[in-house]
Amino acid sequence: MPRRLPAPWTVEALDGCSLSGLKVIDANRQSLAYVYGHAHQRDAQIANGLTLDEARRIAANIAKLPVLLGKARPDDSLAAESNLSDERHEDEDTTPKDTP
C-alpha cells in the first residue's frame, strides 16, 4: 500500500499574499501546511504573529518530520537537501545573538 503523504516534504514560498507565507508539500505536491510570517519584527509584534524567520523555521521543521520519525527512505532525504527550508537569510534571522 503506497504511503498517503510520501516523502520528501519540501517548503515553497507563497506568492500573492499580504503576509509572507510558506507552504509545506509532499512528494505528490499535496499541500500539508501553511505558515505565515511578517517581514518586519515590529509588524509581527503588533499583530501578535510570527516573523518570517520564525515561520520559515516552523515550516522547515514540519518538512523534516518524515525523516525524524523514521518514515522516510534514506534516498528521500537526499532529494530535500536543496529545499527552501534549508535556506538561511541573515536579514530575517531573529535568533538572539550571544554577546560576550
Order of alpha helices (4+ residues) and beta strands (2+ residues): beta-beta-beta-alpha-alpha-alpha-alpha
